[in-house]
Amino acid sequence: MITGELKSKIDRVWDAFWSGGISNPLEVIEQITYLLFIRRLDDIQTLAEKKARIAGNGVIENPVFLPGQANLRWSRFKNTAPEVMHTTIADEVFPFLRGLGDGSTYSEHMRDARFTIPTPALLSKVVDMLDDIPLDHRDTNGDLYEYLLSKIASAGVNGQFRTPRHIIELMVKMTAPQPSDEICDPACGTAGFLVAASEYVRDSHADALLDQAQRAHFHRSMFHGYDFDSTMLRIGSMNMLLHGIESPDIRYRDSLSEGASEDADKYTLILANPPFAGSLDYEATAKDLQRTVKTKKTELLFLALFLKLLKPGGRAAVIVPDGVLFGSSTAHKTLRKTLVEDQKLDAVVKLPSGVFRPYAGVSTAILFFTKTNSGGTDSVWFYDVQADGFSLDDKRNPVEANDLPDVLARWKSLDAEKDRARTEQSFLVPKADIVEQGYDLSLNRYKEIVHDEIEHRAPLDIIADIETLEDEIAKGLAELKAMLS
């Protein structure tokens, strides 16, 4: 977490962007992203130069900057006058960025890069701030970017791009990514799920990353993200870079339109919070998805997509709106039946409706399932989350009440859940009960409520009490009237 002086610096630069005429938070982050990328290129070149000196032959392998391009390097232009720096970056550095052709995910997304910082003074202030941050430390630059991305959520209208980090971390811990996994988020946005998964693997399987082949998989073929917003792709790929992933597969794709034919049965873990409440024309939707579920609703189409993308044995943790759990349309019922009968539905974790405030009040749940193509659902675990550690109003201030650690603890000890009554916060529901309820997955369908004992009285006795009360009120009013007169 970024605090203190560094946080204040970022806030000051953010304010400078706004006063300088750039008020869109995505544009602010995008411009900072470009500058971080430019600095990263200079660091790569510096490292290559050190290796050449150590080797003694002076030959730089795969140079980023060719002879005559030294003025484009961060270490050079950061020391020039603000007006010179602005001209150099606008007229030379950005054309250079757009022409990069090393085939990396970053160079792909920089091809339509636009420089929109309006004044030399603002540019100089931003460059000075970024130059003070030690970007060779993964934790520092990762925290920097996380703090920048949190600004999207606070901006309101663009907040749909960002899932709360504590919810992401819960989903990652519950699915426990392994070093051999191939992880995908088909609606990746800022790549929050992929970043959290990479951090989990680093922390939990540090020894595995000492192996050369395993390390290459981690950096080049473990993480896959799709989005159809080029700004999100740039921000997401830079988020991965600053968290130490050298070449993740972050690419442009309209997942629902293009379908999953080329990537079918490819991934072992899917983590996602796909768009809700959208509706596509049948003609614009991939035919292979329509064969799985005939619908226009994006939340259902994404679930069909996830089943298509997963390898048999692959697992998924995805956020869905409540309507997916109990919707009565043929498409809703078909998809739920598929999860229960043809695959293995593991859990439904009901989230409180304030989790996505201030920018959405929709009620949601997390579905956990495993692709088997042969069934396997014996019972489904339900958990009713009442508190997530933050107030459930628009302010989302930290509070003590937090069920998420308990969710994780109970998930890891599911055998103990068999004895829990359905009046408790979590419980297991046998498959037969779910089938009997028409594959309804809403928690309230199975949760039992303890009613306090109520005294049952005859209606005539209740009427007599009411009449007595009316008489007493009338008497009291008469006495009050007499006193006043």
LINSUL-V332613 format. One line per field, one symbol per residue. phi: phi as a letter, one per 20 degrees, with the letter a starting at -180 (. if undefined). psi: psi as a letter, one per 40 degrees, with the letter a starting at -180 (. if undefined). burial: 1 if it has 9 or more other C-alpha atoms within 8 Angstrom, else 0. Layout:
# LINSUL-V332613
phi = ???
psi = ???
burial = ???
This chain:
# LINSUL-V332613
phi = .ecmfffffffffgfffffeoddffffgffffggfffffffffffffffffffffnemeeflffdegndffeegfeffeefgffgfffffecffgfffefcenffffgeefdfcecffcgffgfffffffffeffeeffffffgfgfffffffffnfefffcegfffgffffffelgdgefddccfcflemffffffffffgfecgfffffffffffgeccedcccbddfffffffffgfgfenefbfedbfaegeeemcgfdfldddbdcacffemebdfgfedgffffffbeadfffffffffffffffgnfcbccecfggffcgefgfgfffffffeeedceebcdfeffegdfedadfecbdedbcecmbmpfebdedcdfebdncfedfflffcffbefffgfffffcfgfffefffeefcaddfggffffemmfdfgffdfddeeffdfecfgfffffffffffffffffffffffffe
psi = hhibdddddddddddddddeehehdddddddddddddddddddddddddddddddeeehhhfidhiheedeeidddeeeiidddddddddedddddddehfeeiddddeedfhhhehdiddddddddddddehgeehddddddddddddddddeecdeeeehhhddddddddddegiideihhihegdbefdddddddddddddfdddedhdddddddddedhhhiiehddddddddddddeeehdgighihhgdddeaeddeifdiehhhigihieihiiddeihddddddhgiehddddddddddddiiheiiihihiiddddeieidddddddddddddahhdihhhiieedeieeheihiihhhihhdefaehdihhhhghdieeiifaddfihidhheddddddddefddeedehieeidiihhiddddddeffhehdedehhhhhihhhhiidddddddddddddddddddddddddd.
burial = 01000011110011011101011011111111111111101101100110111000000100001000010111011100010011111101111011000000111111101000000101111111100000000101111111111111101101111110000111111010101011111111111111111001110011011000011111111111111001011111111111101011111101110111000111111111110000010000110111001011111111011101111111111111110111000011111111111111111111111111111010111111111100111011111110111111000100000111001101000000100101000111111001000011111000100000000000000100000000000000000000000
